[in-house]
Amino acid sequence: MHRQGEGASFTGLKPAGSASKIVVMADNAIVTKSAEDLTLKLSAHLTAVINEKYNEVMEKNATKNNSTAAGREYVRSYVEYTHYLEAVHSIITNNAGHAGHSGPVE
């Protein structure tokens, strides 16, 4: 029913255990009255993904001038890397909520 406030239609009850891993972790933080485990795991995941994308860009950077194909591979990895960081930054700074809604649900 909370989705009604976001303008989403009712799509029926979902089976037990169908919540995403991050929602389960968020709920667990509420139950345990601590967000420490949630923030540690989320931070570790974010760090791993950023490092993976960064390392790919640096690998492609070393060979980007070898051929047109290598240059394109560098650009592809660079765009993916920067778009990922822009998306994370946008979520952090704009308080984007569920389904792209920002701010509190009325």
Backbone bond lengths (Angstrom), bond angles and torsions (degrees), N, CA, C in turn:
res aa  C-N    CA-C-N  psi(-1)  N-CA   C-N-CA  omega(-1)  CA-C   N-CA-C  phi
1 M - - - 1.435 - - 1.533 110.91 -
2 H 1.343 118.26 -25.87 1.469 119.43 -178.67 1.522 111.84 -62.00
3 R 1.302 118.27 -26.17 1.465 121.98 -178.13 1.523 112.13 -68.55
4 Q 1.339 117.44 -21.07 1.458 120.32 178.81 1.526 110.27 -58.82
5 G 1.327 116.71 -38.88 1.457 121.13 179.16 1.512 112.72 -65.02
6 E 1.327 117.44 -18.16 1.462 122.55 178.16 1.524 111.64 -95.30
7 G 1.324 116.08 1.05 1.459 119.55 -179.00 1.515 114.01 83.33
8 A 1.329 117.79 9.32 1.462 121.37 179.51 1.517 109.96 -88.89
9 S 1.312 116.04 145.63 1.458 119.96 179.38 1.523 110.33 -82.15
10 F 1.325 115.65 158.64 1.457 121.75 177.93 1.519 108.64 -73.31
11 T 1.327 117.11 128.42 1.464 121.42 -178.00 1.514 112.35 -114.55
12 G 1.321 116.67 12.27 1.461 119.98 177.65 1.511 112.32 97.72
13 L 1.322 114.65 165.95 1.461 120.83 178.72 1.520 109.40 -73.47
14 K 1.302 116.19 143.21 1.455 121.70 179.43 1.532 108.85 -101.08
15 P 1.327 116.93 149.15 1.469 119.48 -179.30 1.524 111.67 -66.60
16 A 1.312 115.56 151.56 1.466 120.81 177.14 1.521 109.29 -56.11
17 G 1.320 115.65 140.36 1.460 120.64 178.87 1.520 114.17 84.70
18 S 1.323 118.23 6.35 1.465 120.21 -177.33 1.526 113.00 -91.14
19 A 1.332 117.47 -3.50 1.467 120.31 179.07 1.524 109.73 -67.32
20 S 1.318 115.98 146.65 1.462 119.67 178.72 1.531 110.01 -66.16
21 K 1.310 114.97 159.92 1.467 120.62 -178.60 1.532 111.28 -58.53
22 I 1.323 117.41 -39.32 1.462 119.89 -178.04 1.519 111.00 -68.62
23 V 1.328 118.12 -34.85 1.464 120.62 177.02 1.523 109.92 -67.64
24 V 1.319 117.35 -41.08 1.465 120.87 176.84 1.530 109.85 -61.11
25 M 1.327 116.89 -42.75 1.466 120.75 178.50 1.527 111.03 -65.23
26 A 1.327 117.24 -40.41 1.466 121.04 178.29 1.521 110.51 -63.73
27 D 1.333 117.20 -43.72 1.461 121.29 177.59 1.521 111.54 -63.09
28 N 1.331 116.19 -39.96 1.458 120.16 179.00 1.530 111.17 -63.67
29 A 1.319 117.09 -36.48 1.471 120.73 177.38 1.523 110.32 -61.40
30 I 1.322 116.12 -38.23 1.470 119.80 178.12 1.521 110.08 -67.88
31 V 1.320 116.93 -44.78 1.465 121.22 -179.53 1.520 110.97 -61.76
32 T 1.338 117.27 -43.71 1.464 120.91 -177.67 1.522 113.20 -83.98
33 K 1.329 115.43 -6.27 1.469 122.01 -178.54 1.542 111.88 59.30
34 S 1.338 114.96 35.08 1.459 120.56 178.33 1.529 109.47 -152.79
35 A 1.309 116.00 130.70 1.466 121.16 177.11 1.524 111.58 -96.32
36 E 1.330 117.17 5.04 1.463 120.45 -175.01 1.525 112.81 -58.97
37 D 1.323 118.20 -49.83 1.460 120.84 -179.54 1.525 110.60 -62.47
38 L 1.322 116.57 -42.45 1.460 121.96 178.78 1.526 110.95 -59.67
39 T 1.322 117.16 -50.33 1.469 119.80 -177.21 1.524 111.84 -68.02
40 L 1.318 117.52 -35.46 1.467 120.05 177.84 1.526 110.89 -64.64
41 K 1.333 116.52 -46.44 1.467 120.10 -178.82 1.530 111.03 -68.22
42 L 1.319 116.85 -41.26 1.461 120.63 179.54 1.525 110.60 -65.34
43 S 1.321 116.61 -42.35 1.463 121.11 178.86 1.528 111.10 -64.34
44 A 1.324 116.53 -42.14 1.466 120.31 179.49 1.525 110.75 -63.71
45 H 1.325 116.83 -40.99 1.465 120.96 179.22 1.532 110.66 -66.16
46 L 1.319 116.36 -45.79 1.461 121.30 178.91 1.526 110.34 -59.67
47 T 1.310 116.77 -45.52 1.465 121.51 178.61 1.519 111.22 -60.40
48 A 1.331 117.00 -43.85 1.467 120.90 -179.18 1.531 111.20 -63.28
49 V 1.326 117.29 -43.75 1.466 120.57 -178.52 1.526 110.47 -67.35
50 I 1.333 117.08 -44.13 1.463 119.70 178.78 1.523 110.53 -61.26
51 N 1.324 117.41 -45.09 1.465 120.47 179.15 1.519 111.75 -62.45
52 E 1.328 117.23 -39.59 1.466 121.07 178.87 1.533 110.48 -62.28
53 K 1.319 116.47 -46.78 1.467 120.68 -179.35 1.528 111.05 -67.96
54 Y 1.322 116.64 -40.83 1.468 121.46 178.04 1.533 110.20 -61.72
55 N 1.329 116.83 -47.53 1.466 120.40 -178.95 1.522 111.89 -61.44
56 E 1.338 116.70 -37.06 1.465 119.58 177.30 1.527 110.38 -65.09
57 V 1.341 116.65 -43.23 1.468 120.24 178.34 1.529 109.90 -60.16
58 M 1.306 117.33 -45.11 1.468 120.27 -178.36 1.528 111.55 -66.03
59 E 1.324 116.53 -35.96 1.464 120.63 177.25 1.534 109.91 -65.03
60 K 1.333 116.74 -45.41 1.462 121.04 -179.96 1.528 111.41 -70.41
61 N 1.337 116.83 -30.34 1.462 121.51 178.59 1.529 111.19 -61.60
62 A 1.325 115.88 -35.29 1.465 120.38 -177.57 1.523 112.40 -68.32
63 T 1.335 117.42 -22.90 1.470 120.07 -175.98 1.532 113.16 -121.19
64 K 1.315 117.82 8.23 1.470 120.87 -173.56 1.519 114.06 -61.27
65 N 1.303 118.09 -26.47 1.468 121.20 -178.49 1.526 113.38 -91.46
66 N 1.328 117.28 2.20 1.467 120.60 -178.27 1.526 113.35 -74.18
67 S 1.325 116.99 -30.69 1.463 120.89 -178.92 1.524 109.28 -165.11
68 T 1.313 115.27 167.58 1.465 120.12 176.21 1.523 109.90 -61.98
69 A 1.327 116.74 -42.52 1.472 120.88 -179.95 1.529 110.54 -61.94
70 A 1.326 117.03 -42.03 1.468 120.66 179.12 1.518 110.34 -65.56
71 G 1.327 117.09 -38.69 1.454 121.13 176.70 1.518 111.67 -62.55
72 R 1.318 115.84 -41.24 1.468 120.13 178.40 1.532 111.29 -66.08
73 E 1.314 116.45 -39.16 1.472 120.35 177.81 1.531 110.47 -63.26
74 Y 1.326 116.37 -39.27 1.465 119.66 176.46 1.518 110.62 -62.60
75 V 1.316 117.13 -48.35 1.466 120.96 -179.01 1.524 110.00 -60.40
76 R 1.344 117.94 -44.08 1.460 121.34 179.19 1.524 110.98 -58.68
77 S 1.323 117.13 -47.06 1.461 119.81 -178.49 1.529 111.18 -69.65
78 Y 1.327 117.28 -35.81 1.463 120.74 177.81 1.523 110.98 -64.86
79 V 1.332 116.41 -44.78 1.469 120.67 179.93 1.536 110.05 -63.14
80 E 1.322 117.21 -44.09 1.471 120.57 178.49 1.531 110.69 -60.82
81 Y 1.312 116.31 -43.62 1.474 122.43 179.35 1.528 111.24 -61.54
82 T 1.326 116.99 -50.79 1.463 119.45 -176.80 1.524 112.10 -70.91
83 H 1.334 117.97 -36.33 1.470 120.11 177.93 1.521 110.96 -65.12
84 Y 1.322 116.85 -38.28 1.462 120.51 177.16 1.533 109.90 -61.53
85 L 1.310 116.72 -47.84 1.464 120.63 179.94 1.528 111.67 -64.25
86 E 1.329 116.72 -39.43 1.463 119.74 177.02 1.525 111.09 -62.91
87 A 1.329 117.02 -40.61 1.469 120.87 179.63 1.519 111.06 -64.90
88 V 1.316 117.06 -43.94 1.468 121.00 178.10 1.528 109.40 -62.73
89 H 1.317 117.03 -45.78 1.459 121.06 -179.93 1.525 111.15 -61.57
90 S 1.325 116.33 -41.22 1.459 120.77 179.39 1.527 111.35 -62.42
91 I 1.300 116.50 -42.86 1.466 120.54 178.41 1.527 110.02 -63.22
92 I 1.305 116.86 -44.04 1.466 120.73 -178.02 1.524 111.45 -66.53
93 T 1.314 117.85 -43.83 1.461 120.33 -173.25 1.518 114.19 -86.96
94 N 1.323 118.00 -23.31 1.462 120.54 -177.53 1.515 113.63 -102.86
95 N 1.314 118.15 -0.11 1.459 122.05 -179.00 1.529 110.68 53.22
96 A 1.340 116.14 43.02 1.465 120.14 -179.38 1.515 109.61 -64.25
97 G 1.307 115.05 134.36 1.452 120.99 -179.33 1.507 112.15 -103.06
98 H 1.297 115.56 -158.24 1.452 123.43 -178.76 1.521 110.32 -61.69
99 A 1.304 116.56 137.06 1.467 123.72 176.37 1.524 112.74 56.05
100 G 1.339 116.26 32.77 1.455 119.73 175.00 1.502 114.73 82.82
101 H 1.313 118.35 -1.70 1.458 120.27 177.27 1.520 108.64 -74.52
102 S 1.301 116.56 140.95 1.445 118.77 178.42 1.519 109.67 -114.25
103 G 1.298 114.54 154.00 1.448 120.05 177.88 1.513 112.46 77.50
104 P 1.309 115.83 -174.66 1.465 120.11 -176.06 1.519 111.83 -71.57
105 V 1.312 114.94 150.45 1.464 121.64 175.97 1.501 107.72 -83.81
106 E 1.319 116.21 130.98 1.471 120.15 -178.74 1.503 111.07 -90.82
